[in-house]
Amino acid sequence: MLKKQGFVFLLMAFLLILVNPMKSSAEIVDLTGGIKNEYTYEEYVFILGQPMHFTAKSKDIKVTVSEKKDKITETYKIKMNSTNGATLDRTVTYTYNVSNYDAIGQSTATGEVTKYSEKIKYQDATIELKDYQMSKSHITDKRPASDYTSGNSVVRKTYEIKYKGGQTQNVIVHGSGKDASYENFWGAAETQIMEYTFEYPNDTVGTVTSRVSYTKSRTLNYEENLGSLASFEGGYAVNSESDTISQYVYDLPKESGTIEFNAEYMPKVERLIVPKFRDLSAHWAKPSIDKLYSLGIFDDKANFFSPNTPMSRYDFAVAIGKAIDLRVEVGGTTKKKNSAPTIFKDVKRTRPNYEYLVAAYNKGVVNGVNATTFNPEGNLTRQQAAAMIVRALGMEGRAPDPGYTTSYKDDHKILNYARDGVYVITQLGIMNGSQGYFNPSGTLTRAQAAAIIERVLEYLENDLKQNYRDDILFFEY
């Protein structure tokens, strides 16, 4: 029998809007710390001061999303069961008003619950949500390589507990929290931290902190060919993986403790084309060049890569555009070879991969040497590469206020347009100087440029993931 003095310590439960407010495939399903994979969903609620584990199959979670102008409506229905015989039914509808600020590449989403029903049946009691308020808002900064999102939530819920004998009790839950996320072609991470305070009829108070983090990543692994007499020794494969980890730390009148659990999705593997350059066998940059060619970032048709020749401004701009997966238009149904506009008088629209230059220019990643000229065959300098990469990552605003100096001995040789790029790219560890000098006007070889682009990919694959999961979960809180 469930005794009437046994108050329900129930985690608030409403579903989280996505990493990007304009998308509809959230992997952190709600604000309760629940997690899922392609098979099951699970979360914990706290009844009588101890954890109760609820689970559901994927077929028992139904999600519908509709978009109309600047409004998004999401409806979630879920039915769960617990091993102690309890059942939980929940239906939630959210409405979000989205405001786009295209001039600065940002959007905001402010949401409210327009429908919320939740009922738990356990032994001789029925626990039902009677009142609910929520304020939730996100801001997303849409940079060329990644979308970065930060959000806040405030909630208040009132549950009514009805017993078969006719007695009723109320539990009030207050919650507030923050979440941060990024998403790009190479990976994504979303981390959410919620803190709850529970008010009970006997004036006792309990607290629960929920930490949950979802990540997905695409990593490259070299796979040797099992056949020793094959035409190639091996090649690269892209492994796509995603997982969610969750933790509850609870301090309730009857019990305190910590719960940790996780869920993983089935990984996927995709083999890539095999490069066959004949001038790289003993070159130090061969692994970097092979990776970028396998990914299509380099698409040289010849059997020679010429690693020690200077990298051209055009080839580097195209490679950066492909590395960060800039979306391009290639003419659609028109009969013209390329319908992209002319942006520089010295770059023909019929040039291979021209659409990537246009996309990079439109995103503010690349600039010309003047208003009308790009100098596509010009040798790429170190400061030009730094400026392009940092603009592609959208991190140029993280440099100090104007007037600062870098730590390099040749700081006075860094041109103003590249100063922020040199500072930030050094902080990120993507490019560094030698013996205290950056050598901003030095020319980059094709091999050096390949190694730098590979580090950009590693930053997008690994560094952001660590920052948005480990640094938040284990250091800041």
C-alpha positions, 0 to 999 in steps of 0.5 A: 500500500502506498501510504498517504504520508509518503509524498511523491518526489517527482521530477518535472517533465516537459520536452526540450526544444531542439539544439537548433530551434528550427529543427525537430530531432532532439536527442535529449527528449526532455528536461527530466534527464531521460535518455534514448536510443533507437530501441528504448527510452528511460528516465527516473522519477522519485516516489517516496524519496527513492528512485523509480525507473520508467522505460518505454519502447521507441514505438511508444514515443510519438512525435509530431512537428508542424511549422507555420511561418515563424511558429513551430508546434511540437506534440509528444506522447509517451507511455512508460512502465516501471518494474514495480507496476507503476504506469506513466502517461504524458502528452505535451504540446509546445508552441515556439515563436521564432524570430530570425535576424538574418542580417547577423545570422542569429535566431531566437525561439521563445516557447510555452506549453499549450497543452500538458497532461501527465498521470502516474498510477501506482498502487492505491494512488493516482498522481496527476499534474494540475497546474503548469507554467513554463518559460523557455528561450534559446538563441542560436548563432548560425556560423559558417561551420557550426550553429551554436545555441544557448538556452534557459528554462524556468518551470513551476508545476503542481501535482495532486496525489489522490488516494482511494480513501479520498485524501489528497496532497499537493507537491509543488516543483520549481525548476530552472536550468541552462543548456548549450549546444553546437551542431555541424557536419562533423558532430554535435553536442547538447548538454543540459543542466536542470535544478529542481526544488520540491515543496511538500505538505509537511514543509520539508524540501528536497532537491534534484539536479539533472545533468544530461548530455548527447553527442554525435560524431563522425571520425575517420579510421584507417582500415588495412586491406586484408588482401596483400595482393590488392591494388591498394593497401587500405583506405579510410572509413567514416564511423558515425556514433552517438550516445547520451549520458545522464546523471541525477544527484538527489537530496530528498527527505527520505534518501540521498544519492547519485544515479548515472546511466547511458544509452548508445546508438548503433554505430554506422560505417561508410568506406571512402574512396582510396587516394592513389597519389604517386608522390606521397609515399614517404612524405610527412603529410601523406596521412593528412592529404589522404584523409582530405582526398578520401573525404572529397575535400581535395579532388585532384584528378591527377596522380600527383599532388605536388605537396611541396608547391605553394597552395593557391588562394582559390584551392584553399578557399574551396577546401575550407568550404568543403571541410565545413560542409558549406551548402552550395547551389550548382545550377538546378534545372537551368541549362547554363553550366553554372548559374552562380553570380560573378563575384570577382572579375578574375575568377570565371564562373565555369571554374571547377568548384566555383560554387564553393567560392561563392558560398564562402564569400557569401558566408564571410569566410573569404574576401578578395584582395580588393573589392573586385579581385580575388587573385585565385592563383596567388600563393596562400600566406599564413595570415590569410589561412588563419583569417579564413579558418577563424572566419569559417569557425565563426570565432573571430569575435573571441579575440580581445578588443582592438589594440591588442598585440599577440605574443609573437615576436613579429607581431608588428608584421601581422596585417590588421585584417588577419590579427584576430585570426592569428590570435584565435587560431593560436589559442585554438591550437590549429596553427602555431608559430616557430621559435616565437615567430608566426611568419604571417607573410610566409607561403604555405605549401599544399602539404602544410595547408592539408595538415592545417585543414586536418586540424580544423576537422579535429577541432570540429570533431573532438575539441568542441565535443569535449568543451560542450560535454566534459568541460561543462559537466565535470569542470564548470558545475 
